[in-house]
Amino acid sequence: MIRLKTQPSDFNWYCDSERISITLDRLIGSFRSICWRGRDLMAGAGGFVEADNAEAIIARIETKSTKIESLLKQYKPVEALKTALEGSPPKTKDERCKSANWIVVHRALMAIKDIEGMLNALDVEYYDILMKYLYRGLSTGDRPTCDQCLKIHEKLTERAGLGCILRCLTDTINTV
């Protein structure tokens, strides 16, 4: 069971014997200027995906889903995760697209057994998007999903550093 204990400036995640503690004031407070500069840059970025494009995105996700199922049947979970993370629908506020893609990513995440091997095979460019999906998984409250996400989060943070967490928390444009 995951419990969220909040103190004025501290969020702590607990899951059985594993503990991940993130002090948001320490992370975000020291990088406040970066966050504001990033928001200014993001304000100039292109708009969000329109509703009529959402149907095309969902069709691509369905195609991707069949490919991922095929890879999982061939016992290739790392390739399935790469495929799931590729072409994640950026800049969309359509919850149908986000949910459809989360289901695909979740299926691939839950099939991962060797986390170190997965991170070795995964390109660095996927770390930030993977971190976003890990936080999405933690928000579900489902015990097996949270356990898997916490295990991957620990190893990913060791590999990518705290910058990966900060980029994930401050990117308000590409939400998952």
C-alpha positions, 0 to 999 in steps of 0.5 A: 500500500502506498501512503502519501505523507505530506508536510509543509514542504516535503512529499514522501512516498512509501511502498513496503520496505522501499522508500523514495523521498523527494523534497520539492522545495530543495529541488524546485526552489533552487531551480526556480529561475530555470522553471520560469525561463522554461515556461517563457520558452514553452509559451512560445511553443506551438499549440495543442493538438486539436480534437479532430487530430485526436482520432488519428492519434488514437488510430496510431496508438491502436496500431502501436498496441498490436505491435507491442502485443506481438513483441510481448508474445515474443518475450521482448519487453524492452523493445515493447517499451521502446515502441510504447514510448516512441511517438507518445502523443505530445502537446495533447490535452485530449484525455482519450489519447493520453489514456489510450497511450497510458494503457499501452505503456502500462502493458509494456512496463508491467512486463519488464523483469530486468530493470537494469537491462532495460535501462541499458538498452533504452536510449537516454532520450527516453528517460524523461518520458519514462519518468512521466509515465512512472509518475502516472503509474504511481497516481493510479494507486494500483499496488502492482503498478506502483510497486513496479513504478517505484522499482523502475523509478529508483533505478532510473533516478540512479542512472539519470539523476535528479535532473530527470525528475525536475524536467518531468515536473516542470514540463507542462506542455508534454503531459502524459 
